[in-house]
Amino acid sequence: MDEAMRPYRGIRVLDAGQGIAGPYCGMMLAACGADVIKLEPAEGDWSRGLGSARDGVSVMTVAFNRGKRSVVLDLKSDHGRAAAAKLAARADVLIEAFRPGVAARIGLGPENAKPDAVCLSISGFGQSGPYRERPCTDSVAQAFSGFVALNAGADGAPHKAGPFIADMATGIHAFAAVQVALAARLQDSAPRQRIIDMSLMAASANLLTHQIGEWGYQGKSAAPPNAPAGAYQAADGAWVMVTLVREPEWLAICDVLDIPDAKADPRFASFPLRWENREALYAIVRAAFAKRDSTDWVARLQGARLLADRVNSPLDWLANEHVVATGAATRIAQPQLGEVPLPMLPGLGHFHALAPALGQHTAEVLAELPA
């Protein structure tokens, strides 16, 4: 990574989050040069045991904790809480993801931080309000925000997204908020703490900014704006995604799919009419796609400058010639696991640092603390 993109050298971060949201924010700060200490219980961040894992390190650990120093403390003991409070008192950025009120009880609240520290709290529903104590996960946040309701499957049932989009969105928004706070700190003539209350609820809803606006404006369900956008199965069983944003693109799609009757059909003459008559429309488009292989369709659609591509698996993406040519993916040589392929950090580039073993840096970090 270009050293010019590492402006946080000298910034200390105490990352007391687990899972994805807080650790992802902390890792991006590490990628920008910050010294990030990952505070873990004796059993480790719970993500260490999820998915592909070996010797206390999982692929999830590598994905969200590279470049950090791991410190294990027993926060139920007086000694552990005292050490945690000292770590908090030295941090420029304090990240915690406990239930509201817990951080203050164990020495990791703003009252334990520096006078000019950025204090980031990540929780399901925020630090205030009637739902502040509710347990929350990525799935719960997707459901609460409205995302699941808008993600109906072919069976008609609402489905959560497979990726952890609520956690990822929260981590990205948290990183952005911390950057703003650090920039604002430079303009202060006197030290002042900046408190950031980041919730999965709010970050998930932000993914639906347009849809929530449409529903709220109309006071009812908002029709998708661009039928027949969607994924269609080709003759070889693979799926092709096609979409459109302008009326002339519908006419071009009809030409490529060779459905002249649909092109002339008054039921499909506009976006609102196509949605109103969507069942008949989708049947025609599905039947057309079933006549050729996906490779043929993608070539024809892209040749007509239409918005379309094959529906790839993650393995397809990693092997794609454009991904390879642009270096969009990298491989991390993690000792416990071997090579782990990961996408680069957009805008920040490749971050090849390793994830720490559980408690790898405990003695080193505690030795840095004042007596």
Backbone torsions as a table, in degrees:
resi	resn	phi	psi	omega
1	MET	NA	139.4	179.9
2	ASP	-60.8	128.4	-179.4
3	GLU	-60.8	-25.2	178.0
4	ALA	-66.5	-18.4	178.7
5	MET	-97.5	19.7	178.6
6	ARG	-122.1	62.9	-173.1
7	PRO	-77.0	-7.4	-175.4
8	TYR	-97.4	18.8	173.4
9	ARG	-58.8	129.7	-176.8
10	GLY	95.9	-12.8	176.9
11	ILE	-84.4	128.9	177.7
12	ARG	-98.7	133.3	179.5
13	VAL	-125.6	130.4	171.3
14	LEU	-105.9	112.2	-176.5
15	ASP	-103.0	101.5	179.0
16	ALA	-103.7	22.5	177.5
17	GLY	-89.1	164.7	175.2
18	GLN	-132.0	162.7	176.9
19	GLY	83.3	-116.7	-172.0
20	ILE	-122.9	-54.0	-168.0
21	ALA	-57.1	-60.5	179.8
22	GLY	-64.6	-47.4	178.4
23	PRO	-59.5	-36.2	179.1
24	TYR	-64.6	-43.2	176.3
25	CYS	-60.1	-46.7	-179.8
26	GLY	-61.9	-38.9	-179.3
27	MET	-67.1	-38.5	178.4
28	MET	-66.5	-32.9	174.6
29	LEU	-66.8	-38.6	176.0
30	ALA	-63.6	-39.9	178.7
31	ALA	-62.8	-25.6	179.5
32	CYS	-92.9	10.6	172.2
33	GLY	106.8	-6.8	-177.2
34	ALA	-71.0	151.2	172.5
35	ASP	-87.5	104.1	-173.9
36	VAL	-105.3	118.7	176.5
37	ILE	-99.6	121.4	179.5
38	LYS	-94.0	114.2	-179.5
39	LEU	-90.6	123.1	-175.6
40	GLU	-130.9	151.8	171.3
41	PRO	-75.1	173.8	-176.4
42	ALA	-58.4	-34.2	179.8
43	GLU	-82.6	-6.9	178.0
44	GLY	87.0	164.4	170.7
45	ASP	-51.2	132.5	-175.6
46	TRP	-60.7	-20.5	179.8
47	SER	-71.4	-13.2	178.8
48	ARG	-64.9	-20.7	-177.7
49	GLY	-106.7	5.2	-177.2
50	LEU	-95.0	140.7	175.4
51	GLY	68.2	-148.8	-179.7
52	SER	-69.9	118.5	-175.2
53	ALA	-144.9	150.0	176.5
54	ARG	-157.2	133.6	176.7
55	ASP	54.1	40.7	175.1
56	GLY	79.2	9.3	177.2
57	VAL	-128.0	130.9	178.6
58	SER	-113.3	167.1	174.0
59	VAL	-59.4	-35.5	177.5
60	MET	-64.3	-36.9	176.2
61	THR	-59.3	-45.4	-178.9
62	VAL	-67.0	-39.3	-176.7
63	ALA	-63.6	-32.9	-170.4
64	PHE	-124.3	7.0	-176.2
65	ASN	-136.7	18.8	177.8
66	ARG	-64.0	147.0	173.1
67	GLY	77.7	10.7	-179.0
68	LYS	-104.5	164.9	172.0
69	ARG	-108.9	125.8	-176.5
70	SER	-93.1	129.4	177.5
71	VAL	-125.3	128.8	178.1
72	VAL	-102.7	125.7	176.4
73	LEU	-135.0	145.2	173.9
74	ASP	-91.4	100.4	-175.9
75	LEU	-76.8	0.0	174.0
76	LYS	-89.4	-10.3	-180.0
77	SER	-101.5	154.4	178.3
78	ASP	-61.9	-40.3	-179.3
79	HIS	-64.1	-43.5	-179.5
80	GLY	-65.0	-43.4	179.8
81	ARG	-67.0	-35.2	178.9
82	ALA	-66.1	-42.2	178.2
83	ALA	-66.0	-39.8	178.5
84	ALA	-63.1	-39.7	179.0
85	ALA	-64.1	-36.6	177.2
86	LYS	-67.0	-40.2	177.2
87	LEU	-62.9	-41.7	179.4
88	ALA	-64.2	-36.6	-176.8
89	ALA	-69.6	-18.0	179.7
90	ARG	-98.4	-10.6	-171.5
91	ALA	-81.6	138.0	171.1
92	ASP	-80.8	-30.1	176.8
93	VAL	-129.5	125.8	179.0
94	LEU	-114.2	117.7	-179.9
95	ILE	-111.0	123.6	175.4
96	GLU	-135.8	149.5	-178.1
97	ALA	-135.9	38.1	177.3
98	PHE	-84.4	171.5	172.2
99	ARG	-61.1	147.2	-179.2
100	PRO	-51.7	130.5	178.9
101	GLY	96.8	-22.6	-176.2
102	VAL	-70.1	-42.4	-176.6
103	ALA	-56.2	-40.5	-179.2
104	ALA	-64.8	-34.5	-177.2
105	ARG	-73.8	-21.9	-175.4
106	ILE	-112.8	15.7	173.8
107	GLY	84.7	21.2	-178.5
108	LEU	-123.7	23.8	178.6
109	GLY	-94.1	173.3	179.8
110	PRO	-55.7	-31.1	-179.6
111	GLU	-66.2	-17.5	177.2
112	ASN	-94.8	-7.7	-173.5
113	ALA	-92.6	170.3	178.4
114	LYS	-62.7	156.0	179.9
115	PRO	-61.5	-24.3	180.0
116	ASP	-113.7	22.1	-176.5
117	ALA	-74.5	152.7	169.7
118	VAL	-95.8	118.1	-175.2
119	CYS	-111.0	109.9	-177.1
120	LEU	-105.1	120.2	174.4
121	SER	-109.9	125.8	178.1
122	ILE	-114.3	127.6	179.0
123	SER	-149.3	175.3	-178.0
124	GLY	-67.4	-48.4	-173.5
125	PHE	-123.7	10.0	177.0
126	GLY	96.6	173.1	-174.3
127	GLN	-86.1	-5.7	179.9
128	SER	-139.2	175.2	178.8
129	GLY	94.8	164.3	-174.6
130	PRO	-65.8	-18.7	-177.5
131	TYR	-103.2	11.1	-173.1
132	ARG	-59.0	-28.8	-177.6
133	GLU	-91.2	-5.4	-177.1
134	ARG	-66.6	137.0	172.0
135	PRO	-69.3	148.3	-175.9
136	CYS	-149.5	140.4	173.0
137	THR	-128.9	-180.0	176.7
138	ASP	-55.6	-45.7	-178.1
139	SER	-63.2	-43.4	179.4
140	VAL	-62.8	-42.9	-179.8
141	ALA	-64.1	-41.0	177.3
142	GLN	-61.3	-41.7	-179.5
143	ALA	-68.0	-45.6	-175.9
144	PHE	-65.5	-37.6	-174.1
145	SER	-71.9	-21.0	-174.9
146	GLY	106.7	-7.6	-177.8
147	PHE	-61.4	-46.1	-177.9
148	VAL	-60.8	-40.3	-179.9
149	ALA	-61.2	-32.3	-178.6
150	LEU	-88.3	-2.8	-175.3
151	ASN	-112.1	60.1	-179.1
152	ALA	-75.4	140.6	178.4
153	GLY	-91.6	-177.6	179.0
154	ALA	-63.5	-21.9	178.6
155	ASP	-81.8	-1.2	179.7
156	GLY	84.7	-9.2	-179.1
157	ALA	-86.7	148.6	176.1
158	PRO	-73.5	143.5	-177.8
159	HIS	-133.4	145.9	170.2
160	LYS	-75.8	156.7	173.5
161	ALA	-72.1	145.0	179.3
162	GLY	-62.6	-48.8	178.1
163	PRO	-67.3	159.9	179.6
164	PHE	-82.1	68.2	-171.7
165	ILE	-69.8	-32.2	179.3
166	ALA	-68.0	-45.0	177.9
167	ASP	-63.6	-44.6	-179.2
168	MET	-63.5	-44.2	179.1
169	ALA	-61.7	-39.3	179.5
170	THR	-64.7	-42.9	178.5
171	GLY	-62.6	-41.5	-180.0
172	ILE	-66.8	-45.4	178.3
173	HIS	-64.4	-36.5	178.5
174	ALA	-64.4	-43.5	178.1
175	PHE	-59.2	-44.4	179.5
176	ALA	-63.6	-42.8	-178.5
177	ALA	-66.0	-39.7	178.2
178	VAL	-64.5	-39.9	178.7
179	GLN	-62.1	-42.5	178.3
180	VAL	-62.1	-42.7	-179.3
181	ALA	-65.2	-40.0	178.5
182	LEU	-66.5	-38.1	177.2
183	ALA	-65.8	-41.0	179.6
184	ALA	-65.7	-32.8	-179.5
185	ARG	-61.4	-32.5	179.9
186	LEU	-65.1	-22.9	-176.3
187	GLN	-92.4	-5.9	-178.0
188	ASP	-80.3	135.4	173.8
189	SER	-84.6	-21.8	177.7
190	ALA	-128.3	147.0	-178.7
191	PRO	-64.2	139.7	179.3
192	ARG	-151.7	131.3	177.8
193	GLN	-72.9	148.6	173.9
194	ARG	-121.3	120.2	-176.0
195	ILE	-101.9	125.5	179.2
196	ILE	-115.4	119.6	178.0
197	ASP	-103.2	103.1	-175.5
198	MET	-113.1	126.8	-179.1
199	SER	-122.3	149.2	173.5
200	LEU	-61.9	-34.7	179.3
201	MET	-57.3	-50.7	-176.0
202	ALA	-71.0	-40.2	-179.1
203	ALA	-66.0	-38.8	178.6
204	SER	-65.1	-43.9	179.5
205	ALA	-63.1	-32.4	-179.6
206	ASN	-64.5	-25.5	174.4
207	LEU	-65.8	-20.6	-176.4
208	LEU	-108.6	27.7	-174.2
209	THR	-51.2	-49.6	-178.2
210	HIS	-68.0	-44.1	-177.3
211	GLN	-65.5	-41.2	178.0
212	ILE	-64.5	-38.6	176.0
213	GLY	-61.8	-44.1	179.8
214	GLU	-63.7	-48.0	-178.5
215	TRP	-63.7	-43.5	-179.7
216	GLY	-66.5	-36.8	-179.9
217	TYR	-68.0	-42.9	-177.3
218	GLN	-85.3	-20.6	-176.9
219	GLY	72.7	20.1	-178.9
220	LYS	-163.2	179.4	177.8
221	SER	-57.8	132.8	179.9
222	ALA	-98.0	129.0	179.7
223	ALA	-70.3	139.1	172.6
224	PRO	-54.3	139.3	-169.6
225	PRO	-81.3	-9.3	-167.7
226	ASN	-139.8	47.1	173.6
227	ALA	-58.8	140.2	11.8
228	PRO	-101.5	44.1	178.2
229	ALA	-56.9	141.1	178.3
230	GLY	158.9	-174.5	179.3
231	ALA	-102.0	135.6	-177.4
232	TYR	-130.2	140.4	-178.1
233	GLN	-85.8	129.7	-179.8
234	ALA	-90.2	178.3	-175.2
235	ALA	-63.6	-28.0	-179.2
236	ASP	-86.5	5.5	178.9
237	GLY	90.3	-15.9	177.6
238	ALA	-77.3	163.7	-176.6
239	TRP	-110.9	146.3	178.6
240	VAL	-123.3	129.5	176.0
241	MET	-95.6	129.3	176.5
242	VAL	-131.8	142.5	177.7
243	THR	-144.5	171.1	-179.2
244	LEU	-153.4	149.1	-179.0
245	VAL	-128.1	-7.0	179.7
246	ARG	-133.7	147.9	-178.2
247	GLU	-56.3	-42.0	180.0
248	PRO	-59.1	-23.7	-179.8
249	GLU	-68.4	-29.1	175.4
250	TRP	-63.0	-42.7	179.7
251	LEU	-64.6	-38.5	178.8
252	ALA	-67.9	-37.8	176.9
253	ILE	-61.7	-41.9	178.2
254	CYS	-60.2	-40.5	179.6
255	ASP	-65.0	-44.8	-179.0
256	VAL	-65.8	-42.2	-178.1
257	LEU	-79.3	-7.2	-178.9
258	ASP	58.2	53.7	176.5
259	ILE	-123.8	69.3	-176.2
260	PRO	-62.8	-30.9	179.6
261	ASP	-64.2	-39.6	178.4
262	ALA	-66.5	-35.9	179.7
263	LYS	-62.6	-34.9	-177.7
264	ALA	-92.9	-7.6	-174.3
265	ASP	-71.8	122.3	-179.6
266	PRO	-63.7	-20.3	178.0
267	ARG	-66.4	-19.7	-175.1
268	PHE	-116.2	26.3	-171.1
269	ALA	-80.0	-8.9	-179.2
270	SER	-154.7	165.7	178.1
271	PHE	-56.5	-49.3	179.8
272	PRO	-61.8	-40.3	-179.6
273	LEU	-68.3	-37.2	178.8
274	ARG	-65.2	-37.0	177.6
275	TRP	-69.5	-40.8	-179.9
276	GLU	-61.2	-33.6	-178.2
277	ASN	-111.4	35.4	-170.7
278	ARG	-64.7	-34.6	-177.3
279	GLU	-62.1	-45.2	178.4
280	ALA	-67.5	-38.4	-179.0
281	LEU	-64.0	-49.9	-177.2
282	TYR	-63.1	-35.5	178.5
283	ALA	-61.5	-41.5	179.5
284	ILE	-66.4	-44.5	-177.7
285	VAL	-68.7	-40.9	178.0
286	ARG	-60.8	-43.8	180.0
287	ALA	-62.7	-37.8	179.5
288	ALA	-66.5	-44.8	-178.4
289	PHE	-64.6	-28.8	-177.9
290	ALA	-70.7	-5.1	-175.9
291	LYS	-89.5	-15.7	-177.4
292	ARG	-136.8	162.6	176.8
293	ASP	-73.3	159.1	-177.4
294	SER	-60.7	-40.3	-179.1
295	THR	-61.0	-40.5	178.8
296	ASP	-64.7	-46.3	-178.3
297	TRP	-63.3	-43.9	-178.7
298	VAL	-62.1	-42.6	179.1
299	ALA	-62.0	-43.5	-178.7
300	ARG	-67.4	-44.7	-177.9
301	LEU	-67.4	-46.3	179.3
302	GLN	-68.1	-32.6	176.1
303	GLY	-62.8	-27.5	176.8
304	ALA	-90.8	10.1	179.0
305	ARG	63.2	34.1	177.8
306	LEU	-96.9	161.5	-176.7
307	LEU	-86.2	97.9	-176.2
308	ALA	-156.7	151.9	173.3
309	ASP	-165.5	165.4	177.7
310	ARG	-71.0	145.6	174.7
311	VAL	-80.9	108.7	-175.6
312	ASN	-91.6	152.5	165.6
313	SER	-87.1	165.9	175.0
314	PRO	-56.0	-35.3	177.3
315	LEU	-66.4	-39.2	176.0
316	ASP	-59.3	-42.9	-178.3
317	TRP	-63.2	-46.1	-179.0
318	LEU	-60.4	-35.7	-176.9
319	ALA	-87.8	-7.4	-174.6
320	ASN	-63.1	138.9	-175.7
321	GLU	-61.8	-34.6	179.5
322	HIS	-70.8	-40.7	177.3
323	VAL	-60.5	-44.4	179.9
324	VAL	-65.7	-44.8	-176.3
325	ALA	-66.1	-33.9	-177.4
326	THR	-94.0	-1.7	-179.8
327	GLY	65.5	33.0	-176.9
328	ALA	-72.9	-15.4	177.1
329	ALA	-121.1	155.9	177.9
330	THR	-137.4	173.5	177.4
331	ARG	-127.6	130.0	179.9
332	ILE	-101.8	122.9	-178.7
333	ALA	-86.5	72.8	-177.2
334	GLN	-77.3	121.0	-173.4
335	PRO	-53.2	-43.3	-175.9
336	GLN	-71.6	-24.3	-171.8
337	LEU	-116.4	-21.0	-168.8
338	GLY	89.6	-156.1	-177.1
339	GLU	-74.5	131.0	177.1
340	VAL	-120.6	116.1	178.6
341	PRO	-79.3	135.7	-179.6
342	LEU	-144.1	152.2	173.1
343	PRO	-72.3	152.6	175.7
344	MET	-70.6	164.6	177.0
345	LEU	-81.9	114.4	-175.6
346	PRO	-55.8	128.6	179.4
347	GLY	83.3	-19.1	-179.1
348	LEU	-108.2	-22.2	177.0
349	GLY	91.1	-155.5	-177.1
350	HIS	-84.4	138.3	178.4
351	PHE	-127.8	99.1	-170.2
352	HIS	-93.1	7.2	179.2
353	ALA	-61.8	154.2	-179.6
354	LEU	-91.0	159.7	172.2
355	ALA	-82.9	144.0	-177.8
356	PRO	-78.1	151.0	168.6
357	ALA	-71.3	158.1	-178.2
358	LEU	-60.1	120.7	178.1
359	GLY	71.0	15.4	-174.7
360	GLN	-57.5	-33.0	-173.3
361	HIS	-113.9	17.0	-175.5
362	THR	-57.4	-54.0	-177.5
363	ALA	-62.1	-41.7	-177.8
364	GLU	-61.6	-47.4	-176.9
365	VAL	-70.3	-42.7	-178.7
366	LEU	-65.5	-29.7	177.4
367	ALA	-67.2	-20.7	179.8
368	GLU	-81.3	-14.9	-176.6
369	LEU	-76.7	150.1	175.9
370	PRO	-67.4	150.8	-178.3
371	ALA	-65.1	NA	NA
